[in-house]
Amino acid sequence: MSVEAPLSNGQLFSWREIERYPEDWLHEANLATTWDLRGLSNGQVTTALRRLAYRHEALRTTYRPGCDRPVQVVHDDAPLPVETVDRVVTDPAEHEQTKAELVARPFAMSGDLNWRGRLVRSPDGAPLYISLAFSHLILDLWSIHHLQDQFKALVADPDATAARGLTPRELARRQREEAWRPRQESSERYWQDVLAEGLMDRLPTLPARVKRNRLELTLHSRRLGGLAAEAGRRHGVTAPAVVMAFIAAGLARHLGTDRVTMSLMSSNRFAQEDQHNVGTMNQLIPFVTGVDPGATLAEHIRRLHWAGAKSYRYSCYDFDRVAELAAGDAARTGRDPGHDCWVNHLFRAWFNYIQVDRRPSDPADQSPAELAWTPLAQQYGQAFRVRVAVQGGRTSVLMLADPDVLPAEAMVDIMRTLALGTQLAVADPDRRLADLWEGSGRSGQDLPPSLFPRDLPDPPRHPG
């Protein structure tokens, strides 16, 4: 038996975002993980996977288009979409290739389960590892961490229980109740204020599924994340706020503005009752803030932190309703994007920080930093986007930009601003923000190789 239900705010946001991807980029909506199975039996693995699917509706949910918006279809039972492969594994990094293969295949947005797995066993049938890929339509990274923890508990004890949050269906129902209305209205008022202040008109937006050449640059550093965490403790903010503050400073400088609009990815799990929800709840929320070159680094970091923290209060909202507000604002002000892809238009510059695992970064790690251009960047969506991933103690800052707005040298300079600003936020936080681009700081010679490389790679060349 299957039951249809409306989408929760998080599900609707993910649907609206993913549906504007070009067809050949749909795999970018996928998340992946690999779990070590060595020492376990086939029975333990299969039983644990089946109990996870029974426990969590998201793993038994498909979608279908509705009259004006899609609906979720929750099935009582569904076969596990996991294939089994027996083979000799000689490469200790083989699981990364398996994971990459699974995540590179897009999921159909409607009709099918939005996850798959590959169980790899030795020739004698002993489990080695399982790689899993999930569409953001059903899970976010927070949920994947919960699934992994619960899987470990279930293989140790098939009767193990876990704290249960609301299902996506229950979330959708709660968000339509009268008790939720004040929260919805507060979010709408916040959005109206952001729209009234104006978005970053210097950043052009694209219609859905339209491609355009982009540049994508990644800074890898083991030390950077540790220094950001140290700066956060010193100034009473978070490590993500430190990184975001210097990204925003660099963006403002190269756009020639003293005000930026940044959009943050919110987990929407701030309430205790939402801590154990398994589903997709992430939504972007923008905030507008000033960037004062005369402020100290400490003042700038705290300003960005509190502006972002305020926005989180309003980060769970009905996206279609916000799009209606934006359309009305465009009609009144003449700030019409020229297309109806509100996902691109409303979140022109966004920032996301993901702690992939629980390993902390070391501020004293002297491993050389790396700077690398992606040969083929994502060719759609926003004109500026930064995604930070911290995994295995290494921080990777991926920046994507429209080269007509931010050319390659500007992107490199923003990365340099991030590295230098984070270092000075710990060593000399009373320096002015403007000092990041004046004197020796502008050339980056004050930066150790552990934060920023001396030899810079050439950006890729695009035809035309």
C-alpha positions as CSV (number, residue, x, y, z in Angstrom):
1,M,0.0,0.0,0.0
2,S,1.2,3.5,-0.8
3,V,0.1,6.9,0.7
4,E,0.4,10.3,-1.0
5,A,1.2,13.4,0.9
6,P,2.2,17.0,0.3
7,L,5.9,17.9,0.4
8,S,7.6,19.4,3.4
9,N,9.3,22.8,3.0
10,G,12.7,21.0,2.7
11,Q,11.4,18.6,0.1
12,L,9.8,21.3,-1.9
13,F,13.0,23.4,-1.8
14,S,15.1,20.5,-3.1
15,W,12.6,19.7,-5.8
16,R,12.6,23.3,-7.1
17,E,16.4,23.5,-7.0
18,I,17.0,20.2,-8.8
19,E,14.3,20.6,-11.5
20,R,16.2,23.6,-12.9
21,Y,19.4,21.6,-13.4
22,P,20.3,20.8,-17.1
23,E,19.6,17.2,-17.8
24,D,23.3,16.3,-18.1
25,W,24.0,17.8,-14.7
26,L,21.3,16.1,-12.6
27,H,23.9,13.9,-10.9
28,E,25.0,17.0,-9.0
29,A,22.0,16.5,-6.7
30,N,23.5,13.3,-5.4
31,L,25.3,12.6,-2.1
32,A,27.4,9.5,-1.4
33,T,28.9,7.5,1.4
34,T,30.8,4.3,1.9
35,W,30.6,2.0,5.0
36,D,33.2,-0.5,6.0
37,L,31.7,-4.0,6.4
38,R,34.8,-6.1,7.1
39,G,34.1,-8.6,9.9
40,L,30.4,-8.6,9.4
41,S,28.2,-11.4,8.0
42,N,25.9,-11.1,5.0
43,G,22.9,-11.6,7.4
44,Q,24.0,-8.7,9.6
45,V,24.4,-6.4,6.6
46,T,21.1,-7.3,5.0
47,T,19.1,-7.3,8.2
48,A,20.5,-3.9,9.2
49,L,19.7,-2.4,5.7
50,R,16.2,-3.7,5.8
51,R,15.5,-2.4,9.2
52,L,16.8,1.0,8.2
53,A,14.5,1.1,5.2
54,Y,11.5,0.0,7.4
55,R,12.4,2.6,10.1
56,H,12.8,5.6,7.7
57,E,10.1,6.6,5.3
58,A,12.6,8.6,3.2
59,L,14.1,5.3,2.0
60,R,10.7,4.1,0.8
61,T,9.6,7.4,-0.8
62,T,9.1,8.3,-4.5
63,Y,7.7,11.5,-6.0
64,R,5.2,12.3,-8.7
65,P,4.2,15.6,-10.2
66,G,0.9,17.1,-8.9
67,C,-1.4,19.8,-10.2
68,D,0.7,22.8,-9.0
69,R,3.4,21.1,-7.1
70,P,4.8,17.5,-6.7
71,V,3.7,15.1,-4.0
72,Q,5.5,12.4,-2.1
73,V,4.4,8.8,-2.3
74,V,5.4,6.7,0.8
75,H,5.4,3.0,0.2
76,D,4.8,0.4,2.9
77,D,7.6,-1.8,1.5
78,A,10.1,-1.5,-1.3
79,P,12.9,-3.8,-2.5
80,L,16.4,-2.6,-1.4
81,P,18.0,-1.0,-4.5
82,V,21.4,-2.6,-3.7
83,E,23.4,-4.7,-6.1
84,T,25.9,-7.3,-4.9
85,V,29.3,-7.7,-6.5
86,D,31.9,-10.4,-5.6
87,R,35.5,-9.6,-6.7
88,V,39.1,-9.4,-5.6
89,V,39.9,-6.0,-4.1
90,T,43.6,-5.1,-4.4
91,D,43.3,-1.3,-4.4
92,P,42.7,0.2,-0.9
93,A,41.1,3.2,-2.6
94,E,38.8,1.2,-4.8
95,H,35.8,2.1,-2.7
96,E,36.2,5.8,-3.8
97,Q,35.9,4.7,-7.5
98,T,32.8,2.7,-6.7
99,K,31.3,5.6,-4.8
100,A,32.1,7.9,-7.7
101,E,30.4,5.6,-10.2
102,L,27.2,5.4,-8.2
103,V,27.0,9.2,-7.5
104,A,27.6,10.0,-11.2
105,R,24.3,8.4,-12.3
106,P,21.3,10.7,-12.0
107,F,18.1,9.7,-10.4
108,A,14.7,10.1,-12.0
109,M,12.9,12.8,-10.1
110,S,9.7,10.9,-10.1
111,G,8.6,7.3,-10.1
112,D,11.7,5.6,-8.7
113,L,13.4,5.3,-5.3
114,N,16.0,8.0,-5.0
115,W,18.9,5.9,-3.6
116,R,21.0,3.0,-4.7
117,G,23.9,0.9,-3.3
118,R,26.6,-1.5,-4.3
119,L,27.6,-4.2,-1.8
120,V,31.1,-5.4,-2.6
121,R,32.2,-8.8,-1.2
122,S,35.3,-11.0,-1.5
123,P,35.2,-14.0,-3.9
124,D,34.1,-16.2,-1.0
125,G,31.1,-13.9,-0.3
126,A,32.5,-12.1,2.8
127,P,31.2,-8.4,2.9
128,L,34.0,-5.8,2.4
129,Y,32.2,-2.5,2.0
130,I,29.0,-0.9,0.7
131,S,28.8,2.4,-1.3
132,L,25.5,4.3,-1.3
133,A,24.3,7.2,-3.3
134,F,21.2,9.3,-2.3
135,S,19.4,12.1,-4.1
136,H,19.1,15.3,-2.2
137,L,15.3,14.9,-2.9
138,I,15.2,12.4,0.0
139,L,18.2,12.9,2.3
140,D,20.7,15.6,3.3
141,L,24.1,15.0,4.8
142,W,22.9,15.3,8.4
143,S,20.5,12.3,7.7
144,I,23.3,10.2,6.1
145,H,25.3,10.6,9.3
146,H,22.3,9.4,11.3
147,L,21.8,6.4,9.0
148,Q,25.4,5.4,9.3
149,D,25.3,5.5,13.1
150,Q,22.1,3.5,13.2
151,F,23.5,1.0,10.7
152,K,26.4,0.4,13.0
153,A,24.1,-0.1,16.0
154,L,21.9,-2.5,14.1
155,V,24.7,-4.8,12.9
156,A,25.8,-5.0,16.5
157,D,22.3,-5.6,17.8
158,P,19.4,-6.2,15.3
159,D,16.9,-5.0,18.0
160,A,18.8,-1.8,18.6
161,T,16.5,1.3,18.8
162,A,17.2,4.9,18.0
163,A,15.7,8.3,18.7
164,R,13.1,9.0,16.2
165,G,12.3,12.4,14.7
166,L,9.4,13.4,12.6
167,T,9.0,11.7,9.2
168,P,8.8,14.0,6.1
169,R,5.1,13.4,6.0
170,E,4.7,14.5,9.6
171,L,6.8,17.5,8.9
172,A,4.6,18.5,6.0
173,R,1.6,18.1,8.1
174,R,3.0,20.2,10.9
175,Q,4.0,23.0,8.5
176,R,0.4,23.2,7.4
177,E,-1.2,23.4,10.8
178,E,-2.5,26.7,12.3
179,A,0.2,26.6,15.0
180,W,2.8,26.9,12.3
181,R,1.3,30.0,10.7
182,P,3.1,32.6,12.9
183,R,6.4,31.1,11.9
184,Q,5.5,31.1,8.2
185,E,4.4,34.7,8.4
186,S,7.7,35.7,10.1
187,S,9.7,34.1,7.4
188,E,7.7,35.9,4.7
189,R,8.2,39.2,6.5
190,Y,11.9,38.5,6.6
191,W,12.0,37.7,2.9
192,Q,10.1,40.9,2.1
193,D,12.7,42.9,4.0
194,V,15.5,41.2,2.1
195,L,13.8,41.9,-1.2
196,A,13.2,45.5,-0.2
197,E,16.9,46.0,0.5
198,G,17.7,44.7,-3.0
199,L,19.7,41.7,-4.1
200,M,23.1,41.7,-5.7
201,D,22.2,43.1,-9.1
202,R,25.8,42.9,-10.2
203,L,25.5,39.1,-10.2
204,P,23.5,38.0,-13.3
205,T,21.2,35.0,-13.1
206,L,20.2,32.4,-15.6
207,P,16.9,30.8,-16.6
208,A,16.4,27.1,-15.6
209,R,18.6,24.6,-17.4
210,V,20.5,27.3,-19.3
211,K,24.2,26.7,-19.5
212,R,27.0,29.3,-19.4
213,N,30.8,29.0,-19.0
214,R,31.9,29.0,-15.4
215,L,35.2,28.8,-13.6
216,E,35.7,26.6,-10.6
217,L,38.7,26.9,-8.2
218,T,39.4,24.8,-5.1
219,L,41.8,25.6,-2.3
220,H,42.8,22.6,-0.2
221,S,44.5,23.2,3.1
222,R,44.8,21.1,6.3
223,R,45.8,24.1,8.3
224,L,43.1,26.5,7.2
225,G,40.2,24.7,8.9
226,G,42.1,24.5,12.2
227,L,42.9,28.2,12.1
228,A,39.3,29.0,11.3
229,A,38.1,27.0,14.3
230,E,40.7,28.7,16.5
231,A,39.6,32.2,15.3
232,G,36.0,31.2,15.9
233,R,36.7,30.3,19.5
234,R,38.7,33.5,20.0
235,H,35.9,35.8,18.7
236,G,32.9,33.8,19.9
237,V,31.7,32.7,16.5
238,T,31.8,29.5,14.4
239,A,34.5,28.3,12.0
240,P,32.1,28.6,9.1
241,A,31.4,32.2,10.0
242,V,35.1,33.0,9.8
243,V,35.5,31.4,6.4
244,M,32.3,33.1,5.1
245,A,33.3,36.5,6.4
246,F,36.5,36.6,4.3
247,I,34.8,35.2,1.3
248,A,32.2,38.0,1.6
249,A,35.0,40.6,2.0
250,G,36.8,39.4,-1.1
251,L,33.5,39.4,-3.1
252,A,32.6,42.9,-2.0
253,R,36.0,44.2,-3.0
254,H,35.9,42.8,-6.5
255,L,32.3,43.9,-7.1
256,G,33.2,47.4,-5.8
257,T,30.4,47.4,-3.2
258,D,30.2,48.0,0.5
259,R,27.2,45.7,0.9
260,V,26.8,42.0,0.0
261,T,24.0,39.5,0.0
262,M,25.1,36.1,1.1
263,S,22.9,33.0,1.1
264,L,23.5,30.3,3.7
265,M,22.5,26.7,3.6
266,S,20.6,25.9,6.8
267,S,20.1,22.5,8.2
268,N,16.8,23.6,9.8
269,R,17.4,21.3,12.8
270,F,17.9,23.9,15.5
271,A,14.9,22.7,17.6
272,Q,15.5,19.7,19.8
273,E,12.6,17.8,18.3
274,D,14.1,18.1,14.8
275,Q,17.6,16.8,15.7
276,H,16.7,13.2,14.7
277,N,14.7,13.8,11.6
278,V,15.8,11.7,8.6
279,G,14.9,13.4,5.3
280,T,15.9,16.5,3.3
281,M,15.5,19.7,5.3
282,N,18.2,22.0,4.0
283,Q,17.2,25.3,2.6
284,L,19.1,28.4,1.5
285,I,18.4,31.7,3.3
286,P,19.9,35.1,2.2
287,F,21.0,38.0,4.4
288,V,22.2,41.5,3.5
289,T,25.1,43.0,5.4
290,G,27.6,45.8,5.1
291,V,31.3,45.2,4.5
292,D,33.4,48.1,6.0
293,P,37.0,48.2,4.9
294,G,37.8,50.3,8.0
295,A,36.5,47.7,10.5
296,T,38.9,45.5,12.3
297,L,39.0,41.8,11.3
298,A,37.4,40.9,14.6
299,E,34.5,43.4,14.0
300,H,34.0,42.2,10.5
301,I,33.8,38.5,11.5
302,R,31.3,39.2,14.3
303,R,29.1,41.4,12.0
304,L,28.9,38.6,9.4
305,H,28.4,35.9,12.0
306,W,25.4,37.7,13.7
307,A,23.8,38.7,10.4
308,G,24.0,35.1,9.3
309,A,22.8,33.8,12.6
310,K,19.7,36.0,12.5
311,S,18.8,34.6,9.0
312,Y,18.6,31.1,10.3
313,R,15.5,32.0,12.3
314,Y,13.6,32.3,9.1
315,S,15.2,29.5,7.0
316,C,12.3,27.1,6.9
317,Y,9.8,28.5,4.5
318,D,7.5,27.6,1.6
319,F,9.6,28.2,-1.5
320,D,6.7,28.6,-3.8
321,R,5.2,31.3,-1.6
322,V,8.5,33.2,-1.5
323,A,8.7,33.0,-5.3
324,E,5.3,34.7,-5.4
325,L,6.6,37.4,-3.1
326,A,9.6,37.9,-5.3
327,A,7.5,38.1,-8.5
328,G,5.4,40.8,-6.8
329,D,8.5,42.7,-5.8
330,A,9.8,42.5,-9.3
331,A,6.6,43.9,-10.7
332,R,6.6,46.8,-8.3
333,T,10.3,47.7,-8.6
334,G,11.1,46.8,-12.1
335,R,13.9,44.5,-10.8
336,D,12.7,41.7,-13.1
337,P,15.2,38.9,-13.6
338,G,13.8,38.3,-17.1
339,H,13.0,34.7,-16.4
340,D,11.0,32.6,-13.9
341,C,13.9,30.7,-12.3
342,W,13.6,32.1,-8.8
343,V,16.1,29.6,-7.4
344,N,18.8,31.2,-9.4
345,H,17.6,34.8,-8.9
346,L,17.0,34.7,-5.1
347,F,20.3,33.0,-4.2
348,R,22.8,34.7,-6.4
349,A,25.7,34.2,-4.0
350,W,25.6,31.3,-1.7
351,F,27.8,29.7,0.9
352,N,27.7,26.2,2.4
353,Y,30.1,24.6,4.9
354,I,29.9,20.9,5.5
355,Q,31.8,18.9,8.1
356,V,31.8,15.6,6.3
357,D,33.3,13.6,9.2
358,R,34.2,14.1,12.8
359,R,37.9,14.5,12.4
360,P,39.1,17.9,13.6
361,S,41.6,20.1,11.6
362,D,45.0,20.9,13.0
363,P,46.0,24.6,13.0
364,A,49.6,23.6,13.2
365,D,49.6,21.2,10.3
366,Q,52.3,22.3,7.8
367,S,51.2,20.1,4.9
368,P,51.4,22.2,1.7
369,A,48.2,23.8,0.5
370,E,47.0,23.1,-3.1
371,L,45.1,25.3,-5.5
372,A,43.4,23.6,-8.5
373,W,41.1,24.5,-11.3
374,T,38.3,22.1,-12.3
375,P,38.7,21.3,-16.0
376,L,34.9,21.5,-16.6
377,A,33.0,23.6,-14.0
378,Q,29.3,23.4,-13.4
379,Q,27.8,25.4,-16.2
380,Y,24.5,26.5,-14.7
381,G,22.9,28.2,-11.7
382,Q,24.3,31.1,-9.7
383,A,27.0,33.4,-10.7
384,F,28.9,32.9,-7.4
385,R,28.9,29.9,-5.2
386,V,31.2,28.6,-2.4
387,R,31.0,25.1,-0.9
388,V,33.4,24.2,1.9
389,A,33.9,20.6,2.8
390,V,36.0,19.5,5.8
391,Q,37.0,15.8,5.6
392,G,39.9,13.9,7.1
393,G,41.2,17.1,8.7
394,R,41.5,18.8,5.3
395,T,39.4,21.8,4.3
396,S,38.5,22.2,0.7
397,V,37.0,25.5,-0.4
398,L,35.3,25.2,-3.8
399,M,34.5,28.5,-5.5
400,L,32.4,28.7,-8.7
401,A,32.0,32.0,-10.6
402,D,30.9,33.6,-13.8
403,P,34.2,34.8,-15.4
404,D,32.4,37.8,-16.8
405,V,31.7,38.9,-13.2
406,L,34.7,37.5,-11.4
407,P,37.6,36.6,-13.7
408,A,40.2,34.0,-12.8
409,E,42.6,36.5,-11.1
410,A,39.7,37.8,-8.9
411,M,38.8,34.3,-7.8
412,V,42.5,33.6,-6.9
413,D,42.6,36.9,-5.0
414,I,39.4,36.0,-3.0
415,M,41.0,32.7,-2.0
416,R,44.2,34.6,-1.0
417,T,42.0,37.0,1.0
418,L,40.4,34.0,2.8
419,A,43.8,32.5,3.7
420,L,45.4,35.7,4.9
421,G,42.3,36.9,6.7
422,T,42.0,33.6,8.6
423,Q,45.6,33.7,9.6
424,L,45.4,37.3,10.8
425,A,42.1,36.7,12.6
426,V,44.2,34.6,15.0
427,A,47.5,36.4,15.0
428,D,46.4,40.1,14.7
429,P,42.6,40.5,14.8
430,D,42.8,44.3,15.3
431,R,44.1,44.9,11.8
432,R,41.8,46.6,9.4
433,L,39.9,44.7,6.8
434,A,41.5,46.9,4.1
435,D,44.9,45.7,5.2
436,L,44.2,42.4,3.5
437,W,44.7,44.1,0.1
438,E,47.4,46.7,1.1
439,G,51.2,46.3,1.4
440,S,52.6,42.9,1.7
441,G,49.3,41.3,2.5
442,R,48.1,42.1,-1.1
443,S,50.9,40.0,-2.6
444,G,50.3,37.1,-0.3
445,Q,54.0,36.9,0.6
446,D,53.0,36.7,4.3
447,L,51.2,33.5,3.7
448,P,53.0,30.2,4.5
449,P,52.7,27.4,1.9
450,S,50.4,25.5,4.4
451,L,47.7,28.1,3.7
452,F,48.3,29.2,0.2
453,P,50.7,27.9,-2.6
454,R,53.4,30.1,-4.1
455,D,53.0,28.5,-7.6
456,L,49.6,29.2,-9.1
457,P,48.0,26.9,-11.7
458,D,46.7,28.4,-15.0
459,P,42.9,28.5,-15.3
460,P,41.3,26.3,-18.0
461,R,40.6,27.8,-21.4
462,H,37.1,27.8,-22.7
463,P,36.2,28.1,-26.4
464,G,35.0,31.5,-27.3
